[in-house]
Amino acid sequence: MSTCVHTSTVAGECAAQAVSAGSELLLSCPAADDDCRFRALIALGTLVLNGSAECKSLASDLGLADVAEALRVSGGTERTREAAGDLKLAMSR
C-alpha cells in the first residue's frame, strides 16, 4: 500500500512540474509561433482536466486562466483560440 501512495505522490509531483513547465513554454512562445502556443495549450488543458486538484490550483496560481482568456480573444488562429477556451473551461470545472 505504501508503494501505491508513493507512486501517486510522485505522479502528482510530476504533473505539477509539467503544469509549471507548460506554463513557462506557453508564456515564452513567440506570438508568431501558433503551433507552439496551440500545443502548450492542449498539454496544459489535458493536465488540468485529468490531473489532480493540485494541478488545477497551480495553473490558477500561475495565472493561466487570464492567459487563456487573452488567447481565446486574440490568440491567432482559430484552433489556438479554441484550445485557449478549452483550457479556461477545464480550469473552471
Secondary structure, 3 states (H helix, E strand, C coil): CHHHHHHHHHHHHHHHHHHHHHHHHHHHCCCCCHHHHHHHHHHHHHHHHHCCHHHHHHHHHCCHHHHHHHHHHHCCCHHHHHHHHHHHHHHHC
